[in-house]
Amino acid sequence: MMRNSNGMGRGLLIAALVVAGLALAIPAYADSFDFTSDHCTGGCGDPGTIFGTVELIQNGTTVDVTVDLADGYSFAKTGSADDQAFKFNATGVVLGDITVDQTVLGQTLAATTGALNGDGTGNFSFGIECTTCGGGGSDAFTDNIVFHVADATIADLTAPNNLGNLFVADVLAPNENTGPVDVSGPGVPTPEPASLLLLGAGLAGIGLSQWKRRKAGQA
């Protein structure tokens, strides 16, 4: 009888650890957006080109943002994008909520705020600027832009602006043209890990049910 009790305890403990591990290891929610709209003078790619992606991950009360350009494209610094490498809007956010990772060797990235409305992409209130980069493509970089917005949700960062655009990046294309590209379509969500937690709970329930059947067979 003691052996069965210990077996049940071990089984429930393992199930609990699995569920807890899923809860801790996987962020609450993630969403990915593609840059597909081309505003470069002369064009930065063929129709249908995906110039890069923006990934937002809800990590507790913080949104982690990664901007990753496609191979061959670099972040530029032109007046057509208000000298911002990346532009976005954020509801209920102030500049002090934004922390920028220094991903570009020898350069400084910083969050900025203001009336940003360059080159027909609409109104934006926030940007990520390379404050030490030269203009145009002179100091173009390919490293990802990574930053974090505290006390925010993905919904706070993904409301379309006055022209229906969500994000803008200033790029140097393989054809040497520069200018803004934007995200104007919906994101692609990843499954919420709540479903994985339910799976873990279901596995725990199955294990408990099997233990009960074994116990009944021994009675």
C-alpha positions as CSV (number, residue, x, y, z in Angstrom):
1,M,0.0,0.0,0.0
2,M,2.9,2.4,0.8
3,R,4.5,1.6,-2.5
4,N,1.3,2.6,-4.4
5,S,1.1,5.8,-2.4
6,N,4.7,6.7,-3.2
7,G,4.1,6.0,-6.8
8,M,1.1,8.3,-6.9
9,G,3.1,11.0,-5.2
10,R,6.0,10.7,-7.7
11,G,3.6,10.8,-10.6
12,L,1.8,13.8,-9.4
13,L,5.1,15.6,-8.7
14,I,6.4,14.9,-12.2
15,A,3.2,16.2,-13.7
16,A,3.3,19.3,-11.6
17,L,6.9,20.0,-12.6
18,V,6.0,19.6,-16.3
19,V,3.2,22.0,-16.1
20,A,5.2,24.5,-14.0
21,G,8.1,24.2,-16.5
22,L,5.8,25.0,-19.4
23,A,4.5,28.0,-17.6
24,L,7.9,29.4,-16.9
25,A,9.7,28.5,-20.1
26,I,7.2,29.8,-22.7
27,P,6.2,33.5,-23.0
28,A,2.5,34.4,-22.7
29,Y,2.0,35.4,-26.4
30,A,3.9,36.2,-29.5
31,D,3.0,37.9,-32.8
32,S,5.0,38.3,-36.0
33,F,4.6,41.0,-38.8
34,D,6.2,41.3,-42.2
35,F,7.5,44.4,-43.9
36,T,5.9,44.2,-47.4
37,S,5.0,47.8,-48.4
38,D,7.8,49.6,-50.4
39,H,8.1,53.4,-50.2
40,C,11.7,53.6,-51.4
41,T,12.5,56.0,-54.3
42,G,13.0,53.7,-57.3
43,G,11.9,50.7,-55.2
44,C,13.8,48.5,-52.7
45,G,12.6,45.2,-54.1
46,D,10.3,43.4,-56.5
47,P,6.6,43.2,-55.8
48,G,5.9,40.7,-53.1
49,T,9.3,41.1,-51.5
50,I,9.3,40.6,-47.7
51,F,11.9,43.1,-46.4
52,G,12.0,41.8,-42.9
53,T,9.9,41.0,-39.8
54,V,8.9,42.5,-36.5
55,E,8.4,40.0,-33.7
56,L,6.6,41.0,-30.5
57,I,6.6,38.7,-27.5
58,Q,4.5,39.4,-24.4
59,N,6.8,38.6,-21.5
60,G,4.8,39.2,-18.4
61,T,4.0,42.9,-18.3
62,T,6.8,43.7,-20.9
63,V,6.7,43.5,-24.7
64,D,10.0,42.3,-26.2
65,V,10.4,43.6,-29.8
66,T,12.9,42.3,-32.4
67,V,13.2,43.9,-35.8
68,D,15.0,41.6,-38.3
69,L,15.7,42.6,-41.9
70,A,15.8,40.1,-44.7
71,D,19.2,39.0,-46.1
72,G,20.8,41.8,-48.2
73,Y,19.0,44.6,-46.5
74,S,20.4,47.0,-43.9
75,F,19.1,49.7,-41.6
76,A,19.7,53.2,-43.1
77,K,19.4,56.7,-41.8
78,T,17.5,59.0,-44.1
79,G,15.2,62.0,-43.8
80,S,12.4,60.0,-45.5
81,A,12.0,58.0,-42.3
82,D,12.8,61.0,-40.0
83,D,16.3,59.6,-39.4
84,Q,14.8,56.7,-37.5
85,A,15.9,53.1,-38.2
86,F,12.5,51.9,-36.9
87,K,9.2,53.7,-36.1
88,F,6.2,52.6,-34.2
89,N,3.3,53.8,-32.1
90,A,2.5,52.8,-28.5
91,T,-0.6,53.5,-26.5
92,G,-0.1,54.5,-22.8
93,V,3.7,54.3,-23.2
94,V,6.3,57.0,-22.3
95,L,9.9,57.1,-23.4
96,G,11.2,55.9,-20.1
97,D,9.3,52.6,-20.5
98,I,11.5,51.7,-23.5
99,T,14.9,49.9,-23.0
100,V,17.0,49.4,-26.1
101,D,19.6,46.6,-26.4
102,Q,23.0,47.8,-27.9
103,T,23.2,45.2,-30.7
104,V,25.3,47.3,-33.1
105,L,29.0,47.2,-32.4
106,G,30.5,50.6,-32.2
107,Q,27.2,52.4,-32.5
108,T,24.5,53.6,-30.1
109,L,20.8,52.9,-30.5
110,A,18.3,54.9,-28.6
111,A,14.5,55.3,-28.3
112,T,13.1,58.7,-29.4
113,T,9.7,60.3,-29.4
114,G,8.1,63.1,-31.4
115,A,6.0,63.8,-34.4
116,L,7.3,61.4,-37.0
117,N,5.6,61.4,-40.3
118,G,8.2,61.1,-43.1
119,D,7.5,60.1,-46.7
120,G,3.9,59.2,-46.7
121,T,3.9,56.3,-44.2
122,G,1.7,58.2,-41.7
123,N,2.1,59.5,-38.2
124,F,4.3,57.8,-35.6
125,S,5.2,58.8,-32.1
126,F,8.2,56.6,-31.3
127,G,11.4,55.6,-33.1
128,I,14.6,53.7,-32.6
129,E,17.5,55.8,-33.9
130,C,21.2,55.1,-34.4
131,T,22.4,58.3,-32.8
132,T,26.0,57.8,-33.8
133,C,25.4,56.6,-37.4
134,G,26.2,58.8,-40.4
135,G,23.4,59.7,-42.8
136,G,22.1,57.6,-45.7
137,G,23.8,54.2,-46.0
138,S,27.2,55.4,-44.8
139,D,26.8,53.5,-41.5
140,A,24.1,51.0,-42.5
141,F,23.9,48.0,-40.2
142,T,22.4,44.5,-40.4
143,D,22.2,43.7,-36.7
144,N,18.7,43.2,-35.3
145,I,17.1,46.0,-33.4
146,V,15.9,44.7,-30.1
147,F,14.0,46.7,-27.4
148,H,11.6,46.2,-24.5
149,V,8.5,48.1,-23.6
150,A,7.6,47.9,-19.9
151,D,4.0,48.0,-18.6
152,A,2.6,47.3,-22.1
153,T,0.8,44.7,-24.1
154,I,1.1,43.7,-27.8
155,A,-2.2,45.4,-28.5
156,D,-0.7,48.7,-27.2
157,L,2.0,48.5,-29.9
158,T,0.0,47.2,-32.9
159,A,-2.8,49.8,-33.5
160,P,-2.7,51.0,-37.1
161,N,-1.8,54.7,-37.6
162,N,-3.8,57.2,-39.6
163,L,-2.8,55.5,-42.9
164,G,-3.2,52.0,-41.6
165,N,0.5,51.3,-41.0
166,L,1.9,49.6,-37.9
167,F,5.6,49.8,-38.3
168,V,8.3,51.4,-40.5
169,A,11.9,50.5,-41.1
170,D,14.4,52.7,-43.0
171,V,16.4,50.4,-45.3
172,L,19.3,50.2,-47.7
173,A,18.4,47.7,-50.3
174,P,20.7,45.4,-52.4
175,N,20.1,47.6,-55.4
176,E,21.5,50.6,-53.3
177,N,18.2,52.4,-53.0
178,T,17.1,53.6,-49.6
179,G,13.9,54.5,-48.0
180,P,11.1,53.3,-45.7
181,V,9.3,50.0,-45.9
182,D,6.3,49.3,-43.7
183,V,4.0,46.8,-42.1
184,S,0.4,47.4,-43.2
185,G,-1.0,43.9,-42.8
186,P,-2.1,41.8,-39.7
187,G,0.3,39.8,-37.7
188,V,0.7,36.1,-37.5
189,P,0.1,34.9,-34.0
190,T,1.8,31.9,-32.4
191,P,-0.4,29.6,-30.3
192,E,-0.9,30.8,-26.8
193,P,0.9,28.5,-24.3
194,A,-2.3,28.3,-22.4
195,S,-3.0,25.4,-24.7
196,L,0.3,23.8,-23.8
197,L,-0.6,24.2,-20.1
198,L,-3.9,22.5,-20.8
199,L,-2.0,19.7,-22.5
200,G,0.3,19.3,-19.4
201,A,-2.7,19.3,-17.1
202,G,-4.3,16.7,-19.4
203,L,-1.3,14.5,-19.3
204,A,-1.3,14.7,-15.5
205,G,-5.0,13.7,-15.5
206,I,-4.3,10.7,-17.7
207,G,-1.5,9.6,-15.4
208,L,-3.7,9.9,-12.3
209,S,-6.5,8.0,-14.1
210,Q,-4.1,5.2,-15.0
211,W,-2.9,5.0,-11.4
212,K,-6.5,4.7,-10.1
213,R,-7.2,1.9,-12.6
214,R,-4.1,0.0,-11.4
215,K,-5.1,0.5,-7.8
216,A,-8.6,-0.8,-8.5
217,G,-7.2,-3.9,-10.2
218,Q,-5.1,-4.7,-7.2
219,A,-8.0,-4.3,-4.8
